[in-house]
Each structure stands twice: as C-alpha cells, then as structure tokens.
C-alpha cells in the first residue's frame, strides 16, 4: 500500500533501545559529513510523490516505472529504465537540499542511501530471476562493453583507500552480475508488491497485451541533479500534466550519455484528451536544476514511441510449478514460489487459511504461551 509518511526508522531523531530502555540517537535519521565540518549533517526535503495515492484501478508512478524496467528483456534497455527509477527516491527524499540524497557528491552520507540501494540491488535480482524464468540472458551486458570491464573507483584502489579485498577484486561492473558467486549472498524471498517471479511475469505479459504509447527521452549528464516535468498540448492549446522524472548528478560526475531512450508512458493521458498516438500534439518540457535554476535547451527533443500489443502470448504457462516434485531437486524459481505460497497461507485468516487447515489435524487454533495445547 502507498505510504502516508516517512517511516519512523528514518524520520525519528531518537529511538529507545528495546533491551535497555535507554533513549539514544537514531543513526538512520541523518549522517555527518565530517570532511566539510564536524557540524555538517545530511538533510532531507521529502516530496509528495513519495505518498502518491493513485486513482481506483491505477498504480503509482513508482510501481509503473519499476514494472516497465522489469519488462525489458535486454540489460541495456533495463538499466536505462531502472536508473530513472533509482533516481526517483534520491530526488523525493533529497529535494533541493544540498547535503542530501539528491546531490551526487553527498548522497552516500545519508543513511537512507544504504536502505535505498539495498532495495535497488534486490529489484535488480528480481529482473535477473525474471530473465531466468524467460529463458533469457541475465548475467551479461551487450552495451557499453568497454566500461563494463573498467574497474570502478574507489573500489579498485585497494589499500589504504579501500581495505576490503573482496570489493577490490570484484571492482569491474561486469563482476556484479554474478552476485552469489562473487559476493556470497542471496535472498530468502524475491517478491514485489506481493507478486512472485511467475506472477510478475504474468502481470507484465498482460500489460504487453495493451496498445501503449510512450514519450522517449535520450538522456545525458547535466553536471547536476535535475527534475523534469512535461505536458501534452493539443492544437487548441489545451495542456495536461503528463509525467515527470529525475536525473541524479553533480559537478564532478563523469560525462555520460545513454545510447537508447528512457521511455515513460502517456497512453492514459492521450486517451483522456481524445488523442491517438498519431494525432497532432506537442510535448512541453520543463527542466529545473537541483538549485532551482531552469535548464533550457539541455534535453534533446523527445520522440513518440508506440508499442502495439503482443497478442500471441496471452497466458504464461507454468507447468513445472503445478507438478508434484522432489523437494531435494527444486529449482530456484520453485523455491521462491513455494515460500511465497506458504507465507500467504500463513497470513490467510479466512475459512481456507492456515488456522483452518491446521484445525483438521488438532486444536482449532495454533498453540500460544497462554494456551499451550497441542494435538
């Protein structure tokens, strides 16, 4: 469900230790940027976009853009869409504040950075598992190949700048694809909005059955963070707000330009304005830098992209997950789906839920410390 406020983990200045009862500083509230001064701390300007309440039957901007990123079947397309999704949280928590998530130079000093990027990593792995589910490549990039083999700074520096030998050894971008083997961690559950990998793929394929229209932007670095909004305007001069996106940057960033479009959907807004994809309409852009300065002539002209429906793949066949199998030989996707199903069963309080099923084998309700009864 959409949030209505920033979680207390980030918003509360202090917290009470549950074991000692002692009130102390909350380390997730802000960070110190000691190389500037001992008093310099990170700050936040929270955007209302974080609390978007979509209309009935609609989804939030964040959900739709994550789904569009996960839809991509080539890493090179995925990373462009996903980068803008990633930028959104930086922008929505940092706003116009200098020492914030929304400034490339200081973003990592805000403790929220680590929570955000933990979820970014998780969503990337969800895309990899979707690729495995589709039978497509999940562990390679066929674009920017020269950059994928170039070690990243400062991880590649080694001691005394980087004292972690593992991140020094695996400092090339291509190394992070195989996170299990190189970094020795994995996820106990891979879901998004309660959907398993198979359910996500089914949802994505349903979306692909629709006739969709997008605005495409060829993005590049601006040397600063920026917030873009655009409107759709018809021949009568009537304009409607269409969408928005953010770019994260800073004056010392390396020059960059995407080699393919970032796309954001405008299907619904065109329908509301009685326009077709090939109707005559214009895109009115507004780009504002992190410091409030309007950036003129920086973005290239947007382009309209229509993606017709894929009607030949209406259903997703998942035969293996419906067959009795040896638990010792389950594949990763089967493990994820089993865990997801068991969790839903446990949370189900209906007449078909966990408690009811357990009642067939003993006490109607599971034992508690107050009523330690067993079948």
Secondary structure, 3 states (H helix, E strand, C coil): CCCCCCCHHHHCCEEECCCCCCEEECCCCCCECCCCCCCCECCCCCCHHHHCCCCCCCCCHHHHHHHHHHHCCCHHHHHHHHHHHHHHHHHHHHCCCCCCCCCCCCHHHCCHHHHHHHHHHHHHHHHHHHHHHHCCCCCCCCCCHHHHCCECCCHHHCCCCCCCHHHHHCCEHHHHCCHHHHHCCCCCCCCECCECHHHHHHHHHHHCCCCEEEEEECCECCCCCEEEEEEEECCCCCEEEEEEEEECCCCCCCCCECCCCEEEECHHHHHHCCCCCCCCCEEEEEEEECCCCECCCCCCCCEEEEECCCCCCCCCCCCHHHCCCCHHHCCHHHHHHHHHHHHHHHHCCCCCCHHHHHHCCCCCCCCCCCCCCCC
